[in-house]
Amino acid sequence: MKTSDTAPAGHQKSESPPVNYIFVIDTSGSMKGEKLDAVKLSIKEIFKSLKKDDVIGIIEFNEQPKTVLKATPVRKIEINEFSRIVSGITADGGTDINIGISYGIDEISRYESNNTLNHIYLFSDGNPTSGETEWIRMRQSIDKKTRGNIRLSTFAFGSDANTRELEALAGLTGGKSTFVIEPNDIKVSLKDELNRREYLAAINVQLKIDIDPDIPIIYLYGHDEIKDKPTRRAVLKNLRKAKEKAEREFGVKSEADLITQEKGIRIFVPDLAVGETYWIVFELAIPEPKNLNSIGEATVQYVDTFKRQNQKRQLALSPSGNLPPDLVTEHALGLWTSEVAFYILDDFYARDLETAEKRIENHITVLKSANSYLDSEPIEDDVITLRKLLSLAQNLGKVGTSSDTSPQQRQDFFKYSVSDFGRVRNGFNRNYSAAATNVSNP
């Protein structure tokens, strides 16, 4: 599902949904001075732009996390007191990024809902030196905790910042990563995010997918089945608010709900702003030989804020679709390549470089064989990348001169390179709106 890239001429800005912002600030010793001052100034400035129903909270961390300001509606915060709290933040000590973000995720849950824009902002200038220091395990942990409608964006300061890993963290939830060159970069980025909420294109977006019962659903990416009653009640509460908003702000009475029906996979999709795309990605096991005209049907309905009316569409899910067979094969090989990359990481953590090298060599052979028929540029790119990873693996542990990078730096680079390659080729990137809520029993 993709909204239009621009709002219609003369379209009035929509009434903004409240934001739920948590700022997670690295206060290790290296942030002292201009870096931390720029963060504090930007947060003070953005506070002035927030509305009374918006929520703001602040976590600081060095080797220990600290809740500076618990998530609180702006209407309950006096501006001078807020300025005093922010001004009192100082820098000293080590860096435990994982625990800082974890605290931020815990704090944002106070007011998290489908009707708020839930966003965590991380400010940091280095690598973790305390707590969990392996980036891949940090990403895995944060990925699990941010399932839902939470976005994470990062701000990287200075040449010591691990910009690649901070970009990877942001990419988990469809956030963005900003390399801060000038202090004003922070304010501009935060302002852009606030402006987004004024250009909503679709609200109360509901999706129902019915797959042929003879076709097993292997995996539905980015969505978890809801079984417990309290969570279901929370989803339905958000649904009710969305319908009230559609009628109150746009004069549209929503159609009968899809996500309360008994059959099919039902998903309550976050509101979509101008230029945003929401993906639903399945992995299915279609039996062969089986001649099917359709593998199922998808129904989507939403309130169009531009036309101020309900929209409803039904789409037949064709087994052939409009995708060329070569493209499907490329996608499948990409998923396989992603799995291989993460097995390589497992080999590395088990200190079994020999197996890692053999695994890379074997998969290069597979991809070259497939590409002799497909002549695919993406597959050729993967072959070259795997060859580079093989060169890196074969160079690990070799004796270097005193001017070389340290063995640990070589290992970190190898781990990052493999992890990033696997993430890119996994065939599924969360978009701007993060994930939705699946209230069905697939």
N, C-alpha and C positions, 0 to 999 in steps of 0.2 A: 504494500500500500504506500503510495507516494502522493504527497500534497503538491499543489502548484508551487513553482519556484518564487512567485511574487504574488502579493495581494492585489485584487482588482483596483483599478484607479478609483480614488475617492472612498475606498473602504475605510470605515471608521475603526480605530483601534478597539480591540475587545477589552472588556473589563478584565484586568489582570488577575490570574489565579495567585493566591499567596505563595511566597517562596519559603522554603525551609532550608536555611543556609548554615552549615557548620564549617568554620575555618580551623584547619589543623595546621599549627605553626611549629616549624622546627626552631627550637630555641637552644640548639647546641652552640658551643663557643664560637664556631666559624660563622654563625649568622649575626654576630655582634656588629653594631655599627650601621652602615648605610642599608644593608639588606633588610635587617629587622625593622629599621625606621621606615623604609618604604612600605613594608607590609602593614605596619601599624597605621600609617597615614592613609593607605588605601582603604583599610577596613573602616576607619573613622568616616571617610568620605562616602563609602557605599552605604553606611548606616543612615546617612542623611537622605538617601534616595529610597529607602524602604518604606513600605506602608504599614499602617498600624497592625494589620493582621499578619504581616510577615513575621517569620521566626528567625532568630539568629542565636548562634552559640559559638564558643571559642574553646578549643583544646590546644594546649601547648605541650611540647615534649622535648626532652633531651634523652637521657637514658631512662627517665621516668616520665609518665604522662601526668598531666594535671588539667582538670576541668576549670578553666578560668571563668567561663560564663556558661552555665547550663542552657540548653535550648529554651529560649524565652520569647514570647510574642513581643514585638517592638513596642506596642502600646503600654507594656509594663516596665519599660526601661527609660529612665530619665537620661537625656543626652549627655549631661555633664558627668553623671555616674559612669556611663558607658565609656566616655573619653578617659576618665580616671582609670578604669579597669584595663583598657588597652594600653595606656601609657605606662602602666606598671609592669608590663611584660618585659623580662630581661633575658639575656642569652648567656648560657654557661653549660659545660658538660658534654656528654656524648650524644649519639643519635640512634634512637630506636623508632624507625619509621613505622614498622608493622604495628607496634602497640599504639602509636599515635593515631593511625588510621582506624584501628579497631575501636578505640575510644570514640572517635568521630562517628563511626557507624552506630555504636551503641547510643550515642547522644541524639543522633538525628531521628531515631526511632520514637522519641517522645511525641513528635507531631507528624510523623510520616504518614502519607495517605496518597491515593491516586489523584486527589484533587489539589495537591500541592506540588510545587516543583522542588524536589528534594535533591540537594546538591552539596557535596563535600568538596572543599578546596584545600589542597595540600601545598604548603610552601616549604621548600627545602633546597639546600645547596650541596648535598653530598650523598655518600653511601651510608647505609646503616653500619654502625660500629658496636651496637649493643642489641641484645635480644636476638630475634630472627634476622640473620644477615644474608640468607640466600634469597635472592630476588624471586626465583621461580616458586619457592614455597610461599613467599609473601603473596604473589599473584594468585596462587591457588586458594589461599586462605581468604583473601579479600574478594575473590570471585564468588566464593560460596556465600559470604556474608552480605554482598550487595545484590544478590538475586532479588529482583523486584523493580521498583521504580526509583532507585538511587543512582545518581551519576557522581563520578569522581573526576575532578579536573586537577591538574598539577601545574605549579609554577616552579621553574628551575632557575637557580641563581648561580652565576659564575661558572668558571671553567671546571671547577671540581664537581659540579652537579652531574649526576648520572642521567643525562637527558634521555638516553635511549630507554632506560628502565622506567623513568617517570612517564615517558610517552606510552610505554606498554601498560603501565598501571591505569592511565587515563583511558586507553583503548578498551579495557575490560568492560567498561560501562557506557561507552559512547561519549565520554568526556573529551576534553581537549587539553593539550599540554602547551604551555607558553614558556619560552625561554626569555627571561627578563633581562633586557638590555638597559632600558631606562625605567625609572620608578613608575612613570606614567603608563607603562605597558600593563601593569596590574589593574589600574583603574579602568582603562579602556576595555580590557577583557571582561571584567566584572560588569561594566555597564552594558556591554553587548548581550550578556546573559540576561540581565534584567529586562532589556528591550524585547527579548524573544517572547516573553509571556504576553506581550501586547498584540501579537499577530497569530493567534490561534486560528487554525483553519478547520479543524474537526474536533468535536467533543462528543462524549458519550459514545465512543467507538466500540462496537461489539462485533465479535467474530465467532461464527459457528462452523465447524468443519466436520463433515461426515465422511469417513473413509469406509470403503467396502469392507464388511466384516471378515471377508476371506483374506484380506491383506493385513498382515501383522505390521504394527507400528513399532519399529525398532527403537526410535528415539525422537523426541520432540525437543529441539534445541532451545534452551533458555527459559523453559517453563516447567514448573513443578506442579504435580497434582495436589489439589487441596482436599484433605480428608477430614481435618478436625473442624468442628462446628464453630468455634470462636473465630477462626480465620475466615471461614465462609461468611459469617455474619459481618465481619469487617469489610469484606469485598462488597457485599450487598448494601452496606451502609454508604460506601463510596459511590456505588451505582445510583442510589437514591439521590445523593447530593448532585451528581452529574445531571440527572434528569431535572432536578429543581433549577439548576443553573441554566440549562437550555431553555426552560420556559421563562425564567425570570429575566435573563439577559438578552435572549434572542427571540422570545415569543414563540418558541417551538415546543409543542407537546410531543415527547418522544414516542416512538412506536413500541409495541409490545417487546419485552426484552428477549434477547437471544440467550443470554448466559444463564437464565433461570429455567430453560427448557431441560427436559430429562435426558435427551440423547445427544450424542456427538461430543466433540471437544469444543468447549466454550471458553473464549478468552476475552477478558476486559482489557482493552488496549489503552495505554496512556493517551491523553490529549496530544494532538499533532499540530505543530506550528508550521508556518510557511516554509516550504523547501525540505521538509523532513520525510524520511522513509521508514516504514516499519516492516520488518521481514518476519515471516513465519517459515521455519526450515524444518522439514521432516526427513527422516530416513525410513524408507519403507522397504518391505521384502515382498516383491510382487512375484507370485509363483509362475513358473514357466513349465510347459507351454500353457498360456492362458490368454485367450483373446478377449480383451476388455475394451469397450468403448469409453468407459470412464472408470476411474479409481475412486471417485467420490465427488462431493460437492462442497463448495465453500459459500457461505452467506456472510456478507458484511453490511452493517448498517451504522449510520452515524448522523450527527447533526452538522450540517454544512453551515459554518458561521458566516460565510460570504453570502450565500443565497438565502440564509435563514429558513431552511427547510430540511426535512428528513431526506436522507438518501439511503437506498437499499439496493444491493446488487447480489445476484446469484451467479456463481461461476462453476462450470463443470471442470473437474480436475481430470485432465486427459492423461493417460499413461504415456502418450507420445508428446503431447503438448506442442509448443512452438520451438522447443529447444533442439538444435541440431544434435544428432547422436555423438558427434565428435566433442561437442561442448560438455555433454553429460559425462563422457569418458574422462575428459580432462578434470572435471570436478571430482569424480570418483578417485582418480589417481592422486589428486590433491589431498583428499581426505586420508588416503592410504599413506601418502608421504608425510602428512602431519603426524600420524600414529608412529611411523618409523622414527621421526625426529625425537619424539618423547621417549621411545624405547632406548634411543641412543643416550639420552640424558640419564635414564635409569642405569644403563651400562656404566656411564661415567661415574655416577654416585657410588656404584658398586666397585669402582676402581678396576673395571674390566675393559681397558681400552682395546684389547685384541678383539673382543666381541663387537664393540662399537665400530671398529674399522671394518670388520667383515660385514656387519649389517649395512653400513654405508655402501660398500662395494657391491653387495648383492642387489640393493635397491637401485643403484645406478644402472646395473645390468637390466633390471626389469623396465625402468623408464626408457632406456635406449631402445629396447626391443619394441615397446609400445609406440615409441615415436617414429620407428621405421615405417609404421602404417599411418600415423596421424600427422606427422610433420608439424607438431605444435610448438609454438614459441614458448608458452608457459612451461611446458614439459622440458624443453631444452634449457630454459633458465634454471629449472630445478636440478637438472643434471649438473650444470656448472656450479650451482650453489653447493650441492652435495660433494662435488670434487674439492671445493674450497674447504668445506668442513673436514673432509678426509685429510687434507694437507695440514689443517690446524691440529687434528687429533694426532697425526703422526709426528708433529713437532712438539707436542706436550712432553715435558720431562727431559727434553734435550738440554745439554749444558749451554749456558749463555754467558756473554761477557758482562762485566759490571755495568756497562752502559745500556744493556737490554732491559726490557720490562721484566718485572719479577715473575717467577713461576706462577704465583697466585694470580697476578694480573692476566697472564696468558690463559689460565684456567677459567677465570671469570669471563674473559672475552669469548672463550669457546662455549661456555654454558649459555651466555647471553645469545650468541649467534645461533645456536641450535634451538633454543627456546623461542626466539623471535621468528625463526624460519617455520617452526611447527605451528606457531600461533597464526601466522599469516596464511599458511596453507590449509588451515582446518576447515575452510569453506564456510565459515560463519563468523561475521563480525557484528557485535551488537551495535545498533545504531544510536542516534542522538537521544532517543527516548527510553533507552534501557530496556528492561523486560516487562512483560505483562503478567497477568495472573490467570492461570488455568484453573477453572473451577469445575472441571469435568472429571470423569473417571475413564480415561482412555484404556 
